[in-house]
Amino acid sequence: MTNSAPVSTRRDLADAPLLVAARGGQPRHTPVWFMRQAGRSLPEYRRAREGTPMLQACLTPDLVSEITLQPVRRHGVDAAILFSDIVLPLYAAGVGLDIVAGTGPVVSNPIEGPADVSALPSLDAGQVEPVAEAVRLLVSELGSTPLIGFAGAPFTLASYLVEGGPSRNHERTKALMHSDPKTWHALLEKLADTTLEFLRVQIGAGVDAIQLFDSWAGALSLRDYREFVLPHSRRIFEGVAELSDIPKIHFGVGTGELLGAMRTAGPDVVGVDWRVPLDTAVARLGAAEPESAKPVVQGNLDPAVLFAGWDAVEREVHRILAEGREAGGHIFNLGHGVLPTTDPEILTRVVELVHTTTAQR
Ligand SMILES: Cc1c2[nH]c(c1CCC(=O)O)Cc1[nH]c(c(CCC(=O)O)c1C)Cc1[nH]c(c(CCC(=O)O)c1C)Cc1[nH]c(c(C)c1CCC(=O)O)C2
């Protein structure tokens, strides 16, 4: 037995709805998965994680595999997303940080100036070998369900490193950006290298698609996004495209004004939060690149609507599916991650509803 079977014979993914939709084809039904589908909304997740700190869990291949598979088994979603975190590559590279439950990533020595940027360690593939091992385990378990790998985009990672933790206003981050652009760009260049290396490891181990999370980019004006962020995100998408032709998804929260610019970074699919209807998003994305094929979108059910009772959820799912027909392809998702107190049974019903409503004969 060798441990590296050729990719082409490993699994038959040619008809996987997620991959067909991402490429602008006609899937047999609209694919659906949920950001943060693996996590605290599931009792089996809470049991599996008991006693293991988050970042340690992300470096334990058996546990990563089990937690990644849980929502696939339970909900019948059209994709698994690797159980990991956007700050994991920084932690693995030696940055002092922790994920504090109920808060998020907390950094011990926030970045203040050029010396801190120079001292930021770069990621070596060997430091995330357990992630590669987890991906290999998963692709052997997943059959015809694609596995999405992911990483954090440079701006969102920079925000955690500069603020020292989650931030509402990102004031330190914006201060560095505007007062010392040279240091800012040096920081984002380093973070782009780390992100690209983390994605290279996941792609080398066999993920079938990637999502680049720029969760907090919506805090920026379009002008600042274009000048201080876009070139670095674009370099990541170009780097991934050189490695593989797997679909690439780009997502951020509150990015209504940035959607067109985010498309020009080079993803195949743009994730949209609930603030912008998908048909409006399609128009904005199309205007950004009028020469290219109709844009493919992902989204965008408000995760809070899952608390409104089934009738409201059903109405919203139908509205979103109708608006999504304006796109060159639609991957159904929430507009941001599953909230921890969500009833998992509602998620299962959403998957069934999307599948039955969109099934092609
Ligand atoms: C901003 C961001 C982070 N991490 C991530 C983002 C981008 C996505 C987004 O915008 O939500 C990405 C992420 N983090 C996690 C995943 C798992 C895959 C999935 O199911 O989507 C993904 C894709 C697991 C996780 N990452 C984290 C948890 C919770 C850890 C726990 O169970 O205690 C999980 C399941 C921790 C984390 N890590 C981070 C936050 C804000 C938190 C939540 C803190 C809290 O409320 O406890 C940083």
The ligand as an SDF file (V2000), in Angstrom:
LIG
                    3D

 48 52  0  0  0  0  0  0  0  0999 V2000
  -12.8060   35.3180   11.6010 C   0  0  0  0  0  0  0  0  0  0  0  0
  -12.5590   33.8270   11.5840 C   0  0  0  0  0  0  0  0  0  0  0  0
  -11.9600   33.0730   12.6290 C   0  0  0  0  0  0  0  0  0  0  0  0
  -11.9320   31.7600   12.1980 N   0  0  0  0  0  0  0  0  0  0  0  0
  -12.4970   31.6530   10.9530 C   0  0  0  0  0  0  0  0  0  0  0  0
  -12.8620   32.9500   10.5430 C   0  0  0  0  0  0  0  0  0  0  0  0
  -13.4430   33.2700    9.1980 C   0  0  0  0  0  0  0  0  0  0  0  0
  -14.8760   32.8970    9.1400 C   0  0  0  0  0  0  0  0  0  0  0  0
  -15.7840   33.8700    9.8240 C   0  0  0  0  0  0  0  0  0  0  0  0
  -15.8190   35.0190    9.4190 O   0  0  0  0  0  0  0  0  0  0  0  0
  -16.4760   33.4300   10.7580 O   0  0  0  0  0  0  0  0  0  0  0  0
  -12.6310   30.4700   10.1160 C   0  0  0  0  0  0  0  0  0  0  0  0
  -13.1040   29.2100   10.7290 C   0  0  0  0  0  0  0  0  0  0  0  0
  -13.0470   28.8120   12.0340 N   0  0  0  0  0  0  0  0  0  0  0  0
  -13.5670   27.5630   12.1520 C   0  0  0  0  0  0  0  0  0  0  0  0
  -13.9080   27.0990   10.8810 C   0  0  0  0  0  0  0  0  0  0  0  0
  -14.3330   25.6580   10.7060 C   0  0  0  0  0  0  0  0  0  0  0  0
  -14.9290   25.1660    9.5460 C   0  0  0  0  0  0  0  0  0  0  0  0
  -16.4130   25.4430    9.4500 C   0  0  0  0  0  0  0  0  0  0  0  0
  -17.2190   24.6020    9.8990 O   0  0  0  0  0  0  0  0  0  0  0  0
  -16.7760   26.4910    8.8570 O   0  0  0  0  0  0  0  0  0  0  0  0
  -13.6680   28.1330    9.9820 C   0  0  0  0  0  0  0  0  0  0  0  0
  -13.9160   28.1710    8.4730 C   0  0  0  0  0  0  0  0  0  0  0  0
  -13.7090   26.7860   13.3880 C   0  0  0  0  0  0  0  0  0  0  0  0
  -13.8220   27.4950   14.6680 C   0  0  0  0  0  0  0  0  0  0  0  0
  -13.1060   28.5840   15.0950 N   0  0  0  0  0  0  0  0  0  0  0  0
  -13.4660   28.9080   16.3660 C   0  0  0  0  0  0  0  0  0  0  0  0
  -14.4420   27.9840   16.8110 C   0  0  0  0  0  0  0  0  0  0  0  0
  -15.0590   27.9510   18.1900 C   0  0  0  0  0  0  0  0  0  0  0  0
  -14.1090   27.1940   19.0600 C   0  0  0  0  0  0  0  0  0  0  0  0
  -14.8220   26.4410   20.1450 C   0  0  0  0  0  0  0  0  0  0  0  0
  -15.5010   25.4570   19.8590 O   0  0  0  0  0  0  0  0  0  0  0  0
  -14.6400   26.8440   21.3080 O   0  0  0  0  0  0  0  0  0  0  0  0
  -14.6600   27.0950   15.7550 C   0  0  0  0  0  0  0  0  0  0  0  0
  -15.5720   25.8910   15.7370 C   0  0  0  0  0  0  0  0  0  0  0  0
  -12.8770   29.9880   17.1540 C   0  0  0  0  0  0  0  0  0  0  0  0
  -12.8240   31.2960   16.4570 C   0  0  0  0  0  0  0  0  0  0  0  0
  -11.9090   31.6310   15.5080 N   0  0  0  0  0  0  0  0  0  0  0  0
  -12.1840   32.9000   15.0400 C   0  0  0  0  0  0  0  0  0  0  0  0
  -13.3260   33.3610   15.7250 C   0  0  0  0  0  0  0  0  0  0  0  0
  -13.9660   34.7150   15.5370 C   0  0  0  0  0  0  0  0  0  0  0  0
  -13.7320   32.3480   16.6100 C   0  0  0  0  0  0  0  0  0  0  0  0
  -14.9580   32.2890   17.4970 C   0  0  0  0  0  0  0  0  0  0  0  0
  -14.6930   32.6120   18.9150 C   0  0  0  0  0  0  0  0  0  0  0  0
  -15.8400   32.1530   19.7880 C   0  0  0  0  0  0  0  0  0  0  0  0
  -16.9450   32.6870   19.6220 O   0  0  0  0  0  0  0  0  0  0  0  0
  -15.6310   31.2490   20.5850 O   0  0  0  0  0  0  0  0  0  0  0  0
  -11.4460   33.5570   13.9350 C   0  0  0  0  0  0  0  0  0  0  0  0
  1  2  1  0
  2  3  2  0
  2  6  1  0
  3  4  1  0
  3 48  1  0
  4  5  1  0
  5  6  2  0
  5 12  1  0
  6  7  1  0
  7  8  1  0
  8  9  1  0
  9 10  2  0
  9 11  1  0
 12 13  1  0
 13 14  1  0
 13 22  2  0
 14 15  1  0
 15 16  2  0
 15 24  1  0
 16 17  1  0
 16 22  1  0
 17 18  1  0
 18 19  1  0
 19 20  2  0
 19 21  1  0
 22 23  1  0
 24 25  1  0
 25 26  1  0
 25 34  2  0
 26 27  1  0
 27 28  2  0
 27 36  1  0
 28 29  1  0
 28 34  1  0
 29 30  1  0
 30 31  1  0
 31 32  2  0
 31 33  1  0
 34 35  1  0
 36 37  1  0
 37 38  1  0
 37 42  2  0
 38 39  1  0
 39 40  2  0
 39 48  1  0
 40 41  1  0
 40 42  1  0
 42 43  1  0
 43 44  1  0
 44 45  1  0
 45 46  2  0
 45 47  1  0
M  END
$$$$
